[in-house]
């Protein structure tokens, strides 16, 4: 799962670079992704997620367990793709 947020499903978009002469060339707008470790209390382990800034705000708002359950329900991630750290 590269360049896709595991919590919100945000991924890269396509668009145009527009020069001063209005010449257009294709480019991608990548999501603001980073890797973050969380302590998952329900499973008593550390997990690593690749998420966007909006995904981090969602985890702060509703909690890690609720955010993961919502992401799995919407199909943004599955339990096998969540990396468990030892």
C-alpha positions in Angstrom: 0.0 0.0 0.0 2.2 2.8 -1.2 1.1 6.4 -1.2 -2.3 5.6 0.3 -3.4 6.6 3.8 -4.5 3.5 5.7 -7.1 5.5 7.8 -8.7 7.8 5.3 -7.9 6.3 2.0 -6.4 9.5 0.6 -4.1 8.8 -2.4 -2.3 10.7 -5.1 -4.2 12.8 -7.6 -3.4 13.8 -11.2 -3.3 17.3 -12.4 -1.3 19.8 -14.5 1.7 22.0 -14.1 0.8 25.3 -15.8 3.6 27.5 -17.0 3.6 31.2 -17.5 2.7 30.7 -21.1 -0.2 28.4 -20.0 1.5 25.3 -21.3 0.2 22.3 -19.4 2.2 19.1 -18.5 0.9 16.3 -16.3 2.0 15.9 -12.7 0.9 14.1 -9.6 -0.2 15.7 -6.3 1.0 13.2 -3.6 -0.8 12.9 -0.3 0.9 14.2 2.9 1.9 10.7 4.2 4.2 9.6 7.0 4.8 6.5 9.1 3.7 6.7 12.7 3.8 4.1 15.6 0.9 3.7 17.9 0.3 1.7 21.0 -2.9 -0.4 20.3 -4.3 -0.9 23.8 -7.0 -3.4 22.8 -4.4 -5.8 21.4 -1.6 -4.8 23.8 0.9 -4.2 21.0 2.6 -1.5 19.0 1.5 -1.0 15.4 2.9 1.1 12.5 0.6 2.9 10.2 1.2 4.9 7.0 -1.2 7.8 7.3 -1.9 11.4 6.3 -2.2 14.4 8.5 -6.0 14.2 8.2 -5.8 10.5 9.4 -3.8 11.6 12.4 -6.4 14.2 13.3 -9.1 11.6 12.9 -7.3 9.2 15.3 -6.9 12.1 17.8 -10.6 12.8 17.6 -12.3 9.4 17.7 -9.5 7.1 18.9 -7.3 4.5 17.4 -9.7 1.5 17.7 -12.6 3.4 16.2 -10.5 4.8 13.4 -9.1 1.4 12.5 -12.6 -0.2 12.6 -14.0 2.5 10.3 -11.1 2.1 7.9 -11.6 -1.7 7.7 -15.3 -1.2 7.3 -14.9 1.3 4.4 -12.2 -0.9 2.7 -9.2 1.5 3.1 -7.2 -1.2 4.8 -7.5 -4.7 6.2 -6.2 -6.2 9.4 -3.5 -8.2 7.6 -1.9 -5.0 6.2 -1.5 -3.4 9.6 2.1 -3.9 10.6 2.6 -5.2 14.2 5.9 -4.2 15.9 7.5 -6.3 18.6 
